[in-house]
Amino acid sequence: MPWASPNGPPGTDSKEASHKLRESNGISWTADGRWPARRFVALTTICFLVLPYWVCWEQMANMVPLYYDTSVDRAVFGDEIPAAALQALSPIFTVLLLPFFSARWARQAKSGSEQSTAVKLSIGAAFNGLCWLVFALTADWTHVSDPAHGSTKCSLFWPVLGNLLYTIGHIHVGPVGLSLVTRCAPPGSEALAVGLWYFFGGVSGPVAGMFGGFYALWTPVWFFGGLAALAMTSSLIF
């Protein structure tokens, strides 16, 4: 493999490199730093198991803006908020909440009470499921092709709450999962592990697009309910 060298990483003594490779992250690697097949399979499996979560995550930028446009009462103090402006909710919550969770996890790590990576991933997928459950319980029961569709709109409060849950979920999955694959990668191969993580994130785009096609076939209630079920199933897998 191109990143493997019998003499270890460039600029290091072979014995020193061999020792470092064997001790890295508490994982035993081959002396030349090559990926053991089972470790590669494990990393691939981790990235694959997160795929259902990514499919659900992508819908916030896929079909949800259409839902905002037709089925949400966006009137605030007599003015109507553009549907596209609601896409800023999750980034705003991320900026506000990420420092809190980072500090919280740092304190837990010092006290030895930090949750495992698997638990964090499971919590993240569960919060994503709760987000879609909020959308499902407050969505329009009529089909998108029904002339009456959009005549009954939900309060703006519910999409805001859904985005809050959605953001908490992503904070537990996105950076945590990325940290996991980099920790599990052998020295010098972290970039390959990160690429594997983002590869499955990229694969989720077309899959999410195909799933989004059901929005035109189902009612919003069933569509968001399906996303909630998929996300909750992903949580149980972790």
N, C-alpha and C positions, 0 to 999 in steps of 0.2 A: 504494500500500500504506500502511496506517495508520502504520507506523513510519518511512516515508520522507517527507522534507521537502525542498523545493527549496533551503531556506536552511540545511540541515544540522541537527544536533541542537539543541534549544532552548537558548538562552542562549549560542550560539557564533556567531562571524562566519562567513559563508558560505564565504569563501575559506579561512579557517583550518580549517573543518570539512571542506571538500573535500580539503585537503591531508592531513589526518589520516586520512580515509577511504581515500584512495588508498594510503597508506603502511602501514595497519594490518596487522600480522602478515606483512608482505611480500607481501600479496595486493592486486591492483588491483581496486577496486570502482568502481561508478558514483559520480559526484560527489554524488548525493543519498542515497547509502547503500543503494540498493535491491539486493536479491539478484540477481546474475546467474543466469540460468536454469540454466546448466551447473553452477554451484557448488551450487545447491539440489539438483539431480539427484545430484551427487556425495555430498552429505551424506546424502541419502535412501538412496542405494545403500550407504553405509557402515553406516548403521543397520539396513538390511535384511539385509546380510551377517552381522550379529551375531545375527540372529534364531534360527538353529539352535542357537547357543550358549545363548541364553536358554531355549529349549525344554528343553535338557538340564539347565540350571541349576535350573529350576523343579521338576524331579522330586525334588530332595532334600527338598522340603516337600510333595510331592504323593503319590507312591507309596512312597517309601523308608520313611516311618514304619510303613507296613503290613508292609514287609519286616522291619524291626527287631522288630516285635511277634511275627512268626511264625517267623522263620528265623535269628535271632541269639541265641547263648548269652550272656545278659546277667547271668549270675551272677558276682558279685565278692565274695570273702571270705564266701561263704555267703548273701549277700543278692542279690536280683535288682534290677538297675537298671531303672526304668520306661523303656519304649520312647521315650516323649516326651522324656525327659531327654537322649537322644542327639542331639536337635536342637540342643543347646547346643554341640556339638563345633565346628562351623564358626565361630560367633561367637567362641568362646574362641581358636581358632587365628588368627582375624583380628586380634584385639587383640594377640596375641603376635607375629605375623609382619609386620603392616603397618609398624610403625616400622623394622624391619630392611630391608624392601624400599625404603621411602622414603629412608632414609639411603644405601642402596647406589646407588640411581638418582641421588641428589644428587651423590655422589662421582664417579660415571661421567660425569655432565653436566659437572662441572668439569674432568675429564681429557679430555673429548671422546670417550669410549668408550661412551657410553650407547646402548643399543639403540634402533632406530627404533620408532615406535608400531606399525607393522605387525608387526614381529617380536614385540613384547610381546603383541599380540593373538593371534598364532599360537601363542606359547608357552602363553598362558592357556587357549586352546581345547584344546591338546594335553594339558595337565595335567588338564583336565576329562575328556578321553577316557581318560586313565590311571586316573582315579578310578573311572569306570564299568567299566573293564576289571578292576580289582581286585574290584569287586562281582560281575562276571560269572563270574570264575574261581573264586570261593568260594561262589557261590550254590547253592541247592537245585535239582537237576535235575528235580524233580517239578512237575507242574502245580498251580496254586494250588487247584484243585478236587479234586485227588487226596487221598484220606483219609490217605495217607502224607506229605503235604506238611507240612514243619516238623518231621518226626521226626528229621532230621539237621540240626543247626544249626551255623553257622560260628562261629569264634572272634570275640570282641569286638575283637580286634586288627585284623581286616581292615576293619570299618567305620571304626575310628579312623584307619587309614592312608588309606582312601578319602577321608575328610573332610579330612585334611591336604592331599592332592593337590587336592581340590576347592577348598579355600580358596586355595591358591597360584595356582590357575588363575583364580579370580575376582579376586584382587588385580591380576592382569595384564590383565584385561578390563574390569571395572566402572569403576574410577576412571580408568584409562588411556583408555578409549573416551570417557568423558564429557569428559575434558580435551581430547581430539582435536576433538570437535564444537564446543566453546566456542572453541578456537583458530581454527578454520576459519570461524566465524561472523563476519559483518561487524559493525562497532561498533554497539551498540544493539540487536542482534538475537541476542545470546547466549541469552536466555531462550527464544526460539523454537527455537534449535538444541537446547537442553537438552530442551525439550518434545518435539521430534522423536525424540530418543534414547529418552526414557521412553515415548513412544507405542508404539514397536516393542517395548519391554520389556513394555508392557501387552498388546499383541497376542499376545505369546508365551504369556500365561497360558491363554487358551482353547485355543491349539494344543497346549500342554503337557498340558492336561486331556484332549484327544482322544487324544494319544499315550499318556497314562497308562492309557487304556482297554485298551490291548494287554496290560497286566499280567494281566488276567483271562483273556486268550486265549492268551498265550505262557507258557512257563516263565520264572522269574526270570533264568535264564542267558541266554535269548534276548532278554529285555527289556533287561537291562543291557548285553548285547552290542550291541543296536541303538543304545542311547544312546552307547556308546563309538565306534561307527562314525560316528554323526552328528556327534559332537564332533570326531573326527579329520578328518572331511571339512571341517568348518568351519575347522579349523586350516590345512588345505592351501589353502583359498580365500584366507586372509589372506596 
